[in-house]
Amino acid sequence: MAASFEELNVYQKARQLTNEVYSLTRKIPFAKDYGLVDQVRRSSISVMSNIAEGFERGTRPEFVRFLYIAKGSCGELRSQLEIAHDQGYLSDADYKRFREVAKTVSGMIFNLISSLKKNKPVGKKS
């Protein structure tokens, strides 16, 4: 049972994704596309932030609601990474790797939502 959102595997994976996004968006030529860099970073931050906020709300329905938002942000991030790839900011290998990590996080969020809907305990209110 998780006592905090930081203990959730899905949060840890989302945090890893966000840190990798920051590293990626510091590289030229990606770094010079300020608008896309901002959007990609905001999307990745949104994934982990919504997991955290939902957990901290302390109720199952609120947590599920915020997990759906996090999952949506994960899709948004994948779309933006596709644009970055189309613009030549990402190699094929980097694009595939980031897409797979984002899909993994999205799947983990879906699995957590499914688990919560079955009324399994996931943590305690702090």
N, CA, C and O atoms as a GROMACS GRO file, in nm:
protein
  504
    1MET      N    1   0.084  -0.119   0.000
    1MET     CA    2   0.000   0.000   0.000
    1MET      C    3   0.089   0.125   0.000
    1MET      O    4   0.180   0.137   0.082
    2ALA      N    5   0.063   0.214  -0.090
    2ALA     CA    6   0.143   0.336  -0.101
    2ALA      C    7   0.098   0.438   0.003
    2ALA      O    8  -0.021   0.465   0.018
    3ALA      N    9   0.193   0.494   0.074
    3ALA     CA   10   0.164   0.597   0.173
    3ALA      C   11   0.170   0.736   0.112
    3ALA      O   12   0.118   0.832   0.168
    4SER      N   13   0.236   0.747  -0.004
    4SER     CA   14   0.248   0.876  -0.071
    4SER      C   15   0.253   0.853  -0.221
    4SER      O   16   0.283   0.743  -0.267
    5PHE      N   17   0.224   0.957  -0.296
    5PHE     CA   18   0.227   0.944  -0.442
    5PHE      C   19   0.368   0.914  -0.492
    5PHE      O   20   0.385   0.849  -0.595
    6GLU      N   21   0.469   0.961  -0.418
    6GLU     CA   22   0.607   0.936  -0.459
    6GLU      C   23   0.641   0.787  -0.462
    6GLU      O   24   0.733   0.745  -0.531
    7GLU      N   25   0.566   0.708  -0.386
    7GLU     CA   26   0.590   0.564  -0.381
    7GLU      C   27   0.525   0.488  -0.497
    7GLU      O   28   0.557   0.371  -0.519
    8LEU      N   29   0.436   0.552  -0.569
    8LEU     CA   30   0.367   0.485  -0.678
    8LEU      C   31   0.463   0.464  -0.796
    8LEU      O   32   0.530   0.557  -0.838
    9ASN      N   33   0.468   0.342  -0.847
    9ASN     CA   34   0.554   0.312  -0.962
    9ASN      C   35   0.520   0.399  -1.081
    9ASN      O   36   0.610   0.443  -1.154
   10VAL      N   37   0.392   0.425  -1.102
   10VAL     CA   38   0.351   0.507  -1.216
   10VAL      C   39   0.401   0.650  -1.201
   10VAL      O   40   0.440   0.712  -1.300
   11TYR      N   41   0.402   0.702  -1.081
   11TYR     CA   42   0.454   0.837  -1.059
   11TYR      C   43   0.605   0.839  -1.086
   11TYR      O   44   0.656   0.931  -1.150
   12GLN      N   45   0.676   0.738  -1.036
   12GLN     CA   46   0.821   0.731  -1.056
   12GLN      C   47   0.856   0.723  -1.205
   12GLN      O   48   0.951   0.787  -1.249
   13LYS      N   49   0.778   0.646  -1.281
   13LYS     CA   50   0.802   0.634  -1.425
   13LYS      C   51   0.769   0.766  -1.496
   13LYS      O   52   0.840   0.805  -1.588
   14ALA      N   53   0.663   0.833  -1.453
   14ALA     CA   54   0.627   0.964  -1.511
   14ALA      C   55   0.736   1.067  -1.480
   14ALA      O   56   0.767   1.151  -1.564
   15ARG      N   57   0.791   1.061  -1.362
   15ARG     CA   58   0.900   1.152  -1.326
   15ARG      C   59   1.023   1.127  -1.412
   15ARG      O   60   1.088   1.222  -1.458
   16GLN      N   61   1.054   1.000  -1.435
   16GLN     CA   62   1.166   0.965  -1.523
   16GLN      C   63   1.141   1.020  -1.663
   16GLN      O   64   1.232   1.076  -1.725
   17LEU      N   65   1.021   1.004  -1.712
   17LEU     CA   66   0.986   1.055  -1.845
   17LEU      C   67   1.004   1.207  -1.852
   17LEU      O   68   1.060   1.259  -1.948
   18THR      N   69   0.958   1.277  -1.750
   18THR     CA   70   0.971   1.422  -1.747
   18THR      C   71   1.117   1.465  -1.747
   18THR      O   72   1.155   1.558  -1.819
   19ASN      N   73   1.198   1.400  -1.668
   19ASN     CA   74   1.340   1.434  -1.664
   19ASN      C   75   1.408   1.407  -1.798
   19ASN      O   76   1.494   1.484  -1.841
   20GLU      N   77   1.369   1.300  -1.865
   20GLU     CA   78   1.424   1.270  -1.996
   20GLU      C   79   1.377   1.373  -2.100
   20GLU      O   80   1.453   1.412  -2.188
   21VAL      N   81   1.253   1.417  -2.088
   21VAL     CA   82   1.201   1.521  -2.177
   21VAL      C   83   1.281   1.649  -2.160
   21VAL      O   84   1.316   1.713  -2.259
   22TYR      N   85   1.311   1.686  -2.038
   22TYR     CA   86   1.391   1.807  -2.014
   22TYR      C   87   1.529   1.794  -2.078
   22TYR      O   88   1.579   1.889  -2.139
   23SER      N   89   1.592   1.679  -2.063
   23SER     CA   90   1.724   1.659  -2.125
   23SER      C   91   1.715   1.668  -2.276
   23SER      O   92   1.798   1.732  -2.341
   24LEU      N   93   1.614   1.605  -2.332
   24LEU     CA   94   1.595   1.604  -2.476
   24LEU      C   95   1.572   1.745  -2.532
   24LEU      O   96   1.626   1.780  -2.636
   25THR      N   97   1.491   1.823  -2.463
   25THR     CA   98   1.453   1.955  -2.514
   25THR      C   99   1.562   2.060  -2.493
   25THR      O  100   1.545   2.175  -2.536
   26ARG      N  101   1.670   2.024  -2.428
   26ARG     CA  102   1.785   2.115  -2.415
   26ARG      C  103   1.877   2.109  -2.536
   26ARG      O  104   1.962   2.195  -2.555
   27LYS      N  105   1.858   2.005  -2.620
   27LYS     CA  106   1.947   1.983  -2.734
   27LYS      C  107   1.903   2.066  -2.854
   27LYS      O  108   1.784   2.085  -2.880
   28ILE      N  109   2.002   2.115  -2.925
   28ILE     CA  110   1.979   2.190  -3.049
   28ILE      C  111   1.952   2.087  -3.159
   28ILE      O  112   2.022   1.986  -3.160
   29PRO      N  113   1.861   2.103  -3.249
   29PRO     CA  114   1.782   2.222  -3.276
   29PRO      C  115   1.650   2.229  -3.198
   29PRO      O  116   1.581   2.331  -3.201
   30PHE      N  117   1.615   2.121  -3.127
   30PHE     CA  118   1.488   2.120  -3.054
   30PHE      C  119   1.477   2.241  -2.961
   30PHE      O  120   1.373   2.306  -2.954
   31ALA      N  121   1.584   2.270  -2.890
   31ALA     CA  122   1.583   2.378  -2.790
   31ALA      C  123   1.543   2.513  -2.848
   31ALA      O  124   1.493   2.599  -2.775
   32LYS      N  125   1.563   2.532  -2.977
   32LYS     CA  126   1.532   2.662  -3.039
   32LYS      C  127   1.385   2.677  -3.076
   32LYS      O  128   1.340   2.787  -3.107
   33ASP      N  129   1.310   2.568  -3.072
   33ASP     CA  130   1.166   2.575  -3.100
   33ASP      C  131   1.095   2.596  -2.964
   33ASP      O  132   1.040   2.503  -2.906
   34TYR      N  133   1.100   2.721  -2.919
   34TYR     CA  134   1.055   2.753  -2.783
   34TYR      C  135   0.911   2.713  -2.756
   34TYR      O  136   0.880   2.666  -2.647
   35GLY      N  137   0.826   2.732  -2.852
   35GLY     CA  138   0.685   2.698  -2.833
   35GLY      C  139   0.664   2.548  -2.813
   35GLY      O  140   0.593   2.507  -2.722
   36LEU      N  141   0.726   2.468  -2.897
   36LEU     CA  142   0.711   2.324  -2.885
   36LEU      C  143   0.780   2.273  -2.760
   36LEU      O  144   0.727   2.185  -2.691
   37VAL      N  145   0.897   2.326  -2.730
   37VAL     CA  146   0.966   2.287  -2.606
   37VAL      C  147   0.876   2.312  -2.486
   37VAL      O  148   0.863   2.226  -2.399
   38ASP      N  149   0.815   2.430  -2.481
   38ASP     CA  150   0.726   2.463  -2.370
   38ASP      C  151   0.609   2.365  -2.361
   38ASP      O  152   0.575   2.318  -2.252
   39GLN      N  153   0.548   2.334  -2.474
   39GLN     CA  154   0.433   2.243  -2.476
   39GLN      C  155   0.472   2.102  -2.433
   39GLN      O  156   0.401   2.039  -2.355
   40VAL      N  157   0.584   2.053  -2.484
   40VAL     CA  158   0.630   1.918  -2.450
   40VAL      C  159   0.661   1.909  -2.300
   40VAL      O  160   0.623   1.812  -2.234
   41ARG      N  161   0.728   2.009  -2.249
   41ARG     CA  162   0.760   2.009  -2.105
   41ARG      C  163   0.634   2.017  -2.021
   41ARG      O  164   0.620   1.945  -1.921
   42ARG      N  165   0.541   2.103  -2.060
   42ARG     CA  166   0.416   2.116  -1.983
   42ARG      C  167   0.336   1.986  -1.984
   42ARG      O  168   0.278   1.948  -1.882
   43SER      N  169   0.333   1.918  -2.096
   43SER     CA  170   0.260   1.792  -2.104
   43SER      C  171   0.321   1.688  -2.012
   43SER      O  172   0.249   1.618  -1.940
   44SER      N  173   0.453   1.678  -2.014
   44SER     CA  174   0.518   1.578  -1.929
   44SER      C  175   0.500   1.612  -1.781
   44SER      O  176   0.479   1.523  -1.698
   45ILE      N  177   0.510   1.739  -1.748
   45ILE     CA  178   0.488   1.781  -1.610
   45ILE      C  179   0.344   1.752  -1.568
   45ILE      O  180   0.320   1.711  -1.454
   46SER      N  181   0.251   1.772  -1.658
   46SER     CA  182   0.110   1.749  -1.629
   46SER      C  183   0.083   1.603  -1.592
   46SER      O  184   0.001   1.575  -1.505
   47VAL      N  185   0.152   1.511  -1.656
   47VAL     CA  186   0.132   1.370  -1.626
   47VAL      C  187   0.164   1.344  -1.479
   47VAL      O  188   0.080   1.293  -1.405
   48MET      N  189   0.284   1.379  -1.438
   48MET     CA  190   0.324   1.349  -1.299
   48MET      C  191   0.249   1.436  -1.198
   48MET      O  192   0.219   1.389  -1.088
   49SER      N  193   0.219   1.559  -1.234
   49SER     CA  194   0.149   1.648  -1.141
   49SER      C  195   0.006   1.602  -1.115
   49SER      O  196  -0.042   1.611  -1.002
   50ASN      N  197  -0.061   1.554  -1.218
   50ASN     CA  198  -0.198   1.508  -1.199
   50ASN      C  199  -0.205   1.377  -1.120
   50ASN      O  200  -0.301   1.354  -1.047
   51ILE      N  201  -0.105   1.293  -1.136
   51ILE     CA  202  -0.098   1.173  -1.052
   51ILE      C  203  -0.084   1.216  -0.906
   51ILE      O  204  -0.154   1.165  -0.818
   52ALA      N  205   0.006   1.309  -0.880
   52ALA     CA  206   0.029   1.358  -0.744
   52ALA      C  207  -0.095   1.427  -0.687
   52ALA      O  208  -0.137   1.398  -0.575
   53GLU      N  209  -0.153   1.517  -0.765
   53GLU     CA  210  -0.270   1.591  -0.714
   53GLU      C  211  -0.387   1.499  -0.686
   53GLU      O  212  -0.454   1.512  -0.584
   54GLY      N  213  -0.412   1.406  -0.776
   54GLY     CA  214  -0.522   1.313  -0.755
   54GLY      C  215  -0.503   1.229  -0.630
   54GLY      O  216  -0.597   1.209  -0.553
   55PHE      N  217  -0.382   1.182  -0.609
   55PHE     CA  218  -0.353   1.102  -0.489
   55PHE      C  219  -0.378   1.184  -0.363
   55PHE      O  220  -0.438   1.136  -0.267
   56GLU      N  221  -0.331   1.308  -0.366
   56GLU     CA  222  -0.342   1.395  -0.249
   56GLU      C  223  -0.485   1.440  -0.221
   56GLU      O  224  -0.514   1.484  -0.110
   57ARG      N  225  -0.573   1.431  -0.318
   57ARG     CA  226  -0.713   1.467  -0.295
   57ARG      C  227  -0.776   1.377  -0.189
   57ARG      O  228  -0.869   1.417  -0.119
   58GLY      N  229  -0.724   1.254  -0.178
   58GLY     CA  230  -0.766   1.166  -0.070
   58GLY      C  231  -0.892   1.085  -0.093
   58GLY      O  232  -0.935   1.011  -0.005
   59THR      N  233  -0.953   1.097  -0.210
   59THR     CA  234  -1.070   1.015  -0.238
   59THR      C  235  -1.048   0.938  -0.367
   59THR      O  236  -0.981   0.986  -0.459
   60ARG      N  237  -1.104   0.821  -0.373
   60ARG     CA  238  -1.090   0.737  -0.491
   60ARG      C  239  -1.146   0.804  -0.617
   60ARG      O  240  -1.078   0.805  -0.720
   61PRO      N  241  -1.268   0.860  -0.613
   61PRO     CA  242  -1.320   0.924  -0.735
   61PRO      C  243  -1.233   1.040  -0.785
   61PRO      O  244  -1.215   1.055  -0.905
   62GLU      N  245  -1.181   1.120  -0.694
   62GLU     CA  246  -1.094   1.230  -0.734
   62GLU      C  247  -0.964   1.178  -0.794
   62GLU      O  248  -0.914   1.231  -0.893
   63PHE      N  249  -0.908   1.074  -0.732
   63PHE     CA  250  -0.785   1.017  -0.783
   63PHE      C  251  -0.806   0.965  -0.925
   63PHE      O  252  -0.725   0.990  -1.014
   64VAL      N  253  -0.915   0.893  -0.945
   64VAL     CA  254  -0.945   0.840  -1.079
   64VAL      C  255  -0.961   0.954  -1.178
   64VAL      O  256  -0.910   0.946  -1.290
   65ARG      N  257  -1.030   1.059  -1.140
   65ARG     CA  258  -1.052   1.173  -1.229
   65ARG      C  259  -0.918   1.234  -1.272
   65ARG      O  260  -0.898   1.264  -1.390
   66PHE      N  261  -0.828   1.253  -1.178
   66PHE     CA  262  -0.699   1.312  -1.210
   66PHE      C  263  -0.610   1.216  -1.288
   66PHE      O  264  -0.526   1.260  -1.367
   67LEU      N  265  -0.628   1.086  -1.266
   67LEU     CA  266  -0.552   0.990  -1.346
   67LEU      C  267  -0.595   0.995  -1.493
   67LEU      O  268  -0.512   0.981  -1.582
   68TYR      N  269  -0.723   1.015  -1.516
   68TYR     CA  270  -0.769   1.030  -1.655
   68TYR      C  271  -0.707   1.155  -1.720
   68TYR      O  272  -0.670   1.154  -1.837
   69ILE      N  273  -0.695   1.261  -1.642
   69ILE     CA  274  -0.631   1.382  -1.694
   69ILE      C  275  -0.484   1.354  -1.725
   69ILE      O  276  -0.433   1.396  -1.828
   70ALA      N  277  -0.416   1.282  -1.635
   70ALA     CA  278  -0.276   1.246  -1.656
   70ALA      C  279  -0.261   1.161  -1.782
   70ALA      O  280  -0.167   1.178  -1.860
   71LYS      N  281  -0.354   1.068  -1.802
   71LYS     CA  282  -0.350   0.983  -1.920
   71LYS      C  283  -0.369   1.066  -2.047
   71LYS      O  284  -0.302   1.042  -2.148
   72GLY      N  285  -0.458   1.163  -2.042
   72GLY     CA  286  -0.477   1.253  -2.155
   72GLY      C  287  -0.351   1.333  -2.185
   72GLY      O  288  -0.316   1.352  -2.302
   73SER      N  289  -0.284   1.379  -2.082
   73SER     CA  290  -0.160   1.454  -2.100
   73SER      C  291  -0.051   1.365  -2.161
   73SER      O  292   0.034   1.412  -2.237
   74CYS      N  293  -0.055   1.238  -2.128
   74CYS     CA  294   0.041   1.144  -2.185
   74CYS      C  295   0.017   1.131  -2.336
   74CYS      O  296   0.113   1.124  -2.414
   75GLY      N  297  -0.108   1.127  -2.377
   75GLY     CA  298  -0.140   1.125  -2.520
   75GLY      C  299  -0.097   1.254  -2.588
   75GLY      O  300  -0.045   1.252  -2.699
   76GLU      N  301  -0.119   1.365  -2.520
   76GLU     CA  302  -0.077   1.495  -2.574
   76GLU      C  303   0.074   1.496  -2.595
   76GLU      O  304   0.123   1.544  -2.698
   77LEU      N  305   0.148   1.445  -2.499
   77LEU     CA  306   0.294   1.439  -2.509
   77LEU      C  307   0.336   1.354  -2.629
   77LEU      O  308   0.425   1.394  -2.704
   78ARG      N  309   0.273   1.240  -2.648
   78ARG     CA  310   0.307   1.155  -2.762
   78ARG      C  311   0.283   1.228  -2.894
   78ARG      O  312   0.362   1.216  -2.987
   79SER      N  313   0.175   1.301  -2.900
   79SER     CA  314   0.145   1.379  -3.021
   79SER      C  315   0.252   1.484  -3.046
   79SER      O  316   0.295   1.504  -3.160
   80GLN      N  317   0.294   1.551  -2.943
   80GLN     CA  318   0.395   1.655  -2.956
   80GLN      C  319   0.531   1.597  -2.993
   80GLN      O  320   0.607   1.658  -3.069
   81LEU      N  321   0.562   1.480  -2.940
   81LEU     CA  322   0.687   1.414  -2.977
   81LEU      C  323   0.685   1.373  -3.124
   81LEU      O  324   0.788   1.372  -3.191
   82GLU      N  325   0.567   1.339  -3.173
   82GLU     CA  326   0.554   1.306  -3.314
   82GLU      C  327   0.585   1.430  -3.400
   82GLU      O  328   0.652   1.420  -3.503
   83ILE      N  329   0.535   1.544  -3.358
   83ILE     CA  330   0.565   1.669  -3.429
   83ILE      C  331   0.716   1.695  -3.426
   83ILE      O  332   0.776   1.731  -3.528
   84ALA      N  333   0.777   1.677  -3.309
   84ALA     CA  334   0.922   1.699  -3.297
   84ALA      C  335   0.998   1.605  -3.391
   84ALA      O  336   1.097   1.646  -3.452
   85HIS      N  337   0.954   1.484  -3.401
   85HIS     CA  338   1.017   1.388  -3.493
   85HIS      C  339   0.998   1.433  -3.637
   85HIS      O  340   1.092   1.431  -3.716
   86ASP      N  341   0.876   1.472  -3.671
   86ASP     CA  342   0.847   1.519  -3.807
   86ASP      C  343   0.933   1.640  -3.845
   86ASP      O  344   0.970   1.656  -3.961
   87GLN      N  345   0.965   1.723  -3.748
   87GLN     CA  346   1.046   1.844  -3.773
   87GLN      C  347   1.196   1.816  -3.771
   87GLN      O  348   1.277   1.906  -3.794
   88GLY      N  349   1.233   1.692  -3.744
   88GLY     CA  350   1.374   1.656  -3.744
   88GLY      C  351   1.446   1.683  -3.613
   88GLY      O  352   1.569   1.681  -3.608
   89TYR      N  353   1.370   1.709  -3.506
   89TYR     CA  354   1.432   1.736  -3.376
   89TYR      C  355   1.467   1.607  -3.302
   89TYR      O  356   1.549   1.608  -3.210
   90LEU      N  357   1.405   1.496  -3.343
   90LEU     CA  358   1.429   1.367  -3.279
   90LEU      C  359   1.472   1.266  -3.384
   90LEU      O  360   1.415   1.260  -3.493
   91SER      N  361   1.573   1.189  -3.351
   91SER     CA  362   1.611   1.078  -3.438
   91SER      C  363   1.501   0.972  -3.431
   91SER      O  364   1.417   0.975  -3.341
   92ASP      N  365   1.502   0.881  -3.527
   92ASP     CA  366   1.404   0.771  -3.523
   92ASP      C  367   1.416   0.693  -3.393
   92ASP      O  368   1.315   0.658  -3.332
   93ALA      N  369   1.538   0.666  -3.351
   93ALA     CA  370   1.560   0.587  -3.229
   93ALA      C  371   1.507   0.660  -3.105
   93ALA      O  372   1.440   0.600  -3.021
   94ASP      N  373   1.538   0.790  -3.093
   94ASP     CA  374   1.488   0.867  -2.978
   94ASP      C  375   1.336   0.875  -2.979
   94ASP      O  376   1.272   0.859  -2.875
   95TYR      N  377   1.280   0.899  -3.097
   95TYR     CA  378   1.134   0.906  -3.107
   95TYR      C  379   1.069   0.776  -3.062
   95TYR      O  380   0.974   0.777  -2.983
   96LYS      N  381   1.119   0.665  -3.112
   96LYS     CA  382   1.062   0.534  -3.074
   96LYS      C  383   1.076   0.510  -2.925
   96LYS      O  384   0.984   0.460  -2.861
   97ARG      N  385   1.192   0.544  -2.869
   97ARG     CA  386   1.215   0.522  -2.726
   97ARG      C  387   1.120   0.606  -2.641
   97ARG      O  388   1.058   0.556  -2.549
   98PHE      N  389   1.110   0.735  -2.673
   98PHE     CA  390   1.022   0.823  -2.596
   98PHE      C  391   0.876   0.783  -2.612
   98PHE      O  392   0.800   0.786  -2.516
   99ARG      N  393   0.838   0.746  -2.733
   99ARG     CA  394   0.700   0.703  -2.756
   99ARG      C  395   0.669   0.580  -2.672
   99ARG      O  396   0.561   0.571  -2.613
  100GLU      N  397   0.761   0.485  -2.666
  100GLU     CA  398   0.738   0.363  -2.589
  100GLU      C  399   0.730   0.392  -2.438
  100GLU      O  400   0.647   0.334  -2.368
  101VAL      N  401   0.815   0.480  -2.390
  101VAL     CA  402   0.809   0.515  -2.247
  101VAL      C  403   0.676   0.584  -2.217
  101VAL      O  404   0.612   0.554  -2.116
  102ALA      N  405   0.633   0.675  -2.304
  102ALA     CA  406   0.505   0.744  -2.284
  102ALA      C  407   0.389   0.645  -2.291
  102ALA      O  408   0.294   0.657  -2.213
  103LYS      N  409   0.395   0.549  -2.382
  103LYS     CA  410   0.290   0.448  -2.390
  103LYS      C  411   0.290   0.359  -2.266
  103LYS      O  412   0.184   0.318  -2.219
  104THR      N  413   0.408   0.329  -2.214
  104THR     CA  414   0.419   0.250  -2.092
  104THR      C  415   0.353   0.324  -1.975
  104THR      O  416   0.276   0.265  -1.899
  105VAL      N  417   0.384   0.453  -1.962
  105VAL     CA  418   0.324   0.533  -1.855
  105VAL      C  419   0.172   0.536  -1.871
  105VAL      O  420   0.099   0.522  -1.774
  106SER      N  421   0.125   0.556  -1.993
  106SER     CA  422  -0.018   0.559  -2.019
  106SER      C  423  -0.083   0.426  -1.980
  106SER      O  424  -0.190   0.425  -1.919
  107GLY      N  425  -0.019   0.316  -2.013
  107GLY     CA  426  -0.070   0.184  -1.975
  107GLY      C  427  -0.071   0.164  -1.825
  107GLY      O  428  -0.165   0.106  -1.770
  108MET      N  429   0.032   0.213  -1.758
  108MET     CA  430   0.037   0.203  -1.612
  108MET      C  431  -0.076   0.283  -1.548
  108MET      O  432  -0.137   0.239  -1.451
  109ILE      N  433  -0.103   0.400  -1.604
  109ILE     CA  434  -0.214   0.483  -1.553
  109ILE      C  435  -0.346   0.409  -1.573
  109ILE      O  436  -0.428   0.404  -1.482
  110PHE      N  437  -0.365   0.353  -1.692
  110PHE     CA  438  -0.487   0.277  -1.720
  110PHE      C  439  -0.503   0.162  -1.621
  110PHE      O  440  -0.613   0.141  -1.569
  111ASN      N  441  -0.397   0.089  -1.596
  111ASN     CA  442  -0.403  -0.023  -1.502
  111ASN      C  443  -0.437   0.025  -1.361
  111ASN      O  444  -0.513  -0.041  -1.289
  112LEU      N  445  -0.382   0.138  -1.320
  112LEU     CA  446  -0.414   0.191  -1.188
  112LEU      C  447  -0.560   0.234  -1.182
  112LEU      O  448  -0.627   0.210  -1.081
  113ILE      N  449  -0.610   0.297  -1.286
  113ILE     CA  450  -0.751   0.336  -1.291
  113ILE      C  451  -0.839   0.211  -1.278
  113ILE      O  452  -0.935   0.210  -1.201
  114SER      N  453  -0.806   0.108  -1.353
  114SER     CA  454  -0.883  -0.017  -1.348
  114SER      C  455  -0.882  -0.076  -1.208
  114SER      O  456  -0.985  -0.123  -1.158
  115SER      N  457  -0.766  -0.074  -1.145
  115SER     CA  458  -0.753  -0.126  -1.009
  115SER      C  459  -0.837  -0.045  -0.911
  115SER      O  460  -0.904  -0.102  -0.824
  116LEU      N  461  -0.833   0.086  -0.924
  116LEU     CA  462  -0.911   0.173  -0.834
  116LEU      C  463  -1.061   0.151  -0.853
  116LEU      O  464  -1.137   0.156  -0.756
  117LYS      N  465  -1.102   0.128  -0.975
  117LYS     CA  466  -1.244   0.107  -1.001
  117LYS      C  467  -1.294  -0.025  -0.943
  117LYS      O  468  -1.414  -0.044  -0.923
  118LYS      N  469  -1.199  -0.118  -0.916
  118LYS     CA  470  -1.234  -0.245  -0.853
  118LYS      C  471  -1.230  -0.233  -0.701
  118LYS      O  472  -1.245  -0.332  -0.630
  119ASN      N  473  -1.209  -0.110  -0.653
  119ASN     CA  474  -1.207  -0.080  -0.509
  119ASN      C  475  -1.094  -0.145  -0.434
  119ASN      O  476  -1.108  -0.177  -0.316
  120LYS      N  477  -0.980  -0.165  -0.499
  120LYS     CA  478  -0.863  -0.215  -0.428
  120LYS      C  479  -0.795  -0.096  -0.360
  120LYS      O  480  -0.787   0.012  -0.419
  121PRO      N  481  -0.746  -0.115  -0.238
  121PRO     CA  482  -0.677  -0.004  -0.171
  121PRO      C  483  -0.544   0.027  -0.240
  121PRO      O  484  -0.472  -0.064  -0.282
  122VAL      N  485  -0.511   0.156  -0.251
  122VAL     CA  486  -0.385   0.197  -0.312
  122VAL      C  487  -0.300   0.284  -0.219
  122VAL      O  488  -0.182   0.304  -0.246
  123GLY      N  489  -0.355   0.331  -0.116
  123GLY     CA  490  -0.280   0.419  -0.028
  123GLY      C  491  -0.364   0.466   0.088
  123GLY      O  492  -0.482   0.432   0.100
  124LYS      N  493  -0.303   0.546   0.171
  124LYS     CA  494  -0.377   0.601   0.284
  124LYS      C  495  -0.375   0.753   0.274
  124LYS      O  496  -0.282   0.812   0.219
  125LYS      N  497  -0.475   0.815   0.328
  125LYS     CA  498  -0.484   0.961   0.325
  125LYS      C  499  -0.385   1.016   0.427
  125LYS      O  500  -0.383   0.975   0.543
  126SER      N  501  -0.302   1.111   0.382
  126SER     CA  502  -0.203   1.172   0.471
  126SER      C  503  -0.253   1.303   0.524
  126SER      O  504  -0.183   1.370   0.600
   0.00000   0.00000   0.00000
